[in-house]
Amino acid sequence: TYSKLDALITVCQPLRLKIKELFSVDSYVVHNMVDDKFSEAEFVLRKERNPFVFTMVGSVIYMKGIDLLIESFYKSSLYKKNVIVQIVGSLSPYKQVLEKRIKELSLEDKIIIMGPSDKSRILYLLQNTDVFVLPSRSENFSVAVLEALAVGVPVISTLVGGIKECIDNDNGYLVPPESIDSLSEALLYMYTNIEKYDRRKIREECLNDFSCSQISGLILDVYTKLN
């Protein structure tokens, strides 16, 4: 298929480099975009943190690292405070493994696996979230992270895929994958230092780089170069 293409678009630099390494085909990097539902939504400045909410959006599968989030949350001892973790995403049999561990740690009232939600519901949940968490073992370029940033929510993420292309010290906290200690430290840091993050600025910078109009313009540039 690659040999028949006029141009190839990839969503992040690591994916571009991997395809180039394996198939000797270069590509244009054009990131994923933020749905208009998030970019056009009214900005909500969350002030009341009762409880303090960590949210993760993604399929409930092993690769998403939800087990690491559970262990890290327990290690942080934040469950002793008015803090909850909510997990939103399509379910799989792996949910039973996670719920068993949650029960073993007596965290049933602190970690909630909510199942799938539509974009309107996810928008509402993010607007009422303090910190978004992506504990994945592997990603390319997460749309869920962009949706959180578009609402102004700072992000904790494992350093996987192209996450460095949208997360820095001003809008998030990066940790190595598979590190419960590092993720636990990140949860504690965000809980303690949440006021350092400017939600309005996080939103504005995300939309400047990843709105539909911005990304569609970059795609149009690729098409134009082929003419």
N, C-alpha and C positions, 0 to 999 in steps of 0.2 A: 504493500500500500504506500509506504513512504516514497518509493522510487517513482510513483505516479503523481505525486503532489506538486503543485506549483508553489505552495508555501505551507509551512507547518506552524501552528500557534501552540505554545505551551503556557501553562499558568504560573510557572515559577522557574527560577534559575536552576535549582537542583534537578528538576525534571528535564529541562532543556539539556543540561550537561549529561544526564544519564542516557537520554536517547541518542545524543551525539556520540557518546562512548560506544554504545551498543550497535548503532546502525549507521554511523558516519553521516547523519542528517542533522543539519542545524535548524533552528527555529526562531521565530519571534516570540518573545515573552510578553504576553498580555494577561494581566491578572484577572481573577474572577471579579465579578461586580456585585454591588449591593442592590438588592431588590428595591424598587421605588417605594414599597410599603414601609421600608425602614428609613430611607433617605428623606421621604416627604412627611414622615410622622412628626407630630409636635414634639419638640424637645421637652423632656421631663427631668427636672433637677431633683434627684432623690435626696431628701434630707433626713427623713425619719428612718432609722435603721433598727427597727424593732419587729422582727429580728434582723440581724445582719445576714445577708443572703449570698451564698455562692451558687452559681448556676453553671451547669454543663449541658450543652445541646449536642446530641450526636447519637448514632445507633448504639444500642446497648449490646456491644460485642467486645470480645477480648482486645482487639486491636486498639480500641478507644481508651484503654487504660483506666477504666472506671474502678477496677480493683485497687489500683495505685492511689487513686483519689480517696477511696474509703480508708485505706491504711494510713495515708498521710493525714487525713482529717483526725483520725483517732490519735495518732502520734502527737499532733499539735496540741491536743487537749482542748481545742476550741469547742468541743461538744459540751464542755462544762459551762460554757457561756451561752448567751442568747444568740446562737448562730445555727443556721441550717444549711444543708446542701440539697439542691434539687437537680435532678437529672431528667432531661427531656429528650425523648427520641424513640425511634421504632424499636420494638422489643424482639427478643430472641430467647431461646431456651437458656442462654447464658444469664438471663435475669435471675433465675433460680439460684445460681451459684453466688451471685452478688447478694441477694436477699438473705441467703443462709449466713454469709459472713457478717452482714449488717446485724442480724439477730444475735450472732455469737458475741458481738461487741456491744450489744444492748444499745444500738443507735437507731432503732426503728422510728423514733420520733424526731431524729436529727437528719437522717439521710432519706430522701423521698425519691423513689423512681416513679416518674409520672406517666411514662409512656409517650406515644407520639402526640404532637399538637400541630395545628395549622399555623401559618405565618402570622395571623392576627393574634393568636394566643401567645406565640413565641415573643412577638413584639411587646405584648403586655407584661410578660414575665421578665423580659430584659429591662424594661423601664422600671421594674420594681426589684432589680438585682443590684447588689453592690459590686460584685466581682464575677467575671466569667472565667471558667477554668476549662482548659483543653489539655488533658493528661495523656494524649495519644502516644502510642508507640510508633505510629507512622502516619504521615499526611502528605498531601501535595501542597494545596493552598486552601485553607479552610474558609468556606463561606460562612460557617457559624461564627467564626472569630470576627469576620467583617461585619456581620449583623450586630454583634455586641458593640464593636467600636462605633458603628453608625448611630447607636443609641447613646453613646458616650460612656460605656462601661469599660473600665480597665480590665486587662486580660492577663491571667497566668497561663502560660503555655509551655509544654515541652519543646525543646529546640529540635524540631523535626521539619522536613520538607522546606517550604519557602516561608516559614513563619517569621524569619528575620526580616523579610521584605515588608512586613506591616506592623511589627511589634518592636518597640524600643523602650528605653527607661521612662519616657514620658507617658506612655500609654499602657505599660505592662511590665511583666516580670517573667524572664525566660529561665527554664530549668532543664537539666539533662533528662532525657527519657529514662524511665525505669528507676529513678532515684526517689525513693520515699522520703529520705531525709531532706533533700532539696525542695521537694514539693511541699513538705510540711513547713519548712522555713518560709516558703513563699506565701502560704496561707496565713501564717502568723504575721508576716510583714505587711501584707495587704490589710489585714484586720486592724493592725496598729497604725498604719500610715495612710489609710484611705483618703484622708483629707488633702494629701499632697497631689492627688490626681484631679485635673481640671476636666470634668466631664464634657463641658461645652467645647473645649479645645480638642479633645479626643474625637468628638463627633465631627467637627469642622475639618480636621485633617484627614479623617477617613473619607469623607465625602469628596474632598478635593482630589483624592487619588483613586477612589474606587466606585464612584457613582456611575450609574448607567451611561450618562452623557460622556463622562471622561473615558470610560472603557470602550464604548462604542466608537468614539473618535479614534482611539488607537487601532481598533480593528479596521476601521475605514482606511487608516494610513497604510496598513498592510495590503489591502486590496488595491489601493492607489499605486503602490510600488510595483504591482504586477502588470499594470497597463502600459 
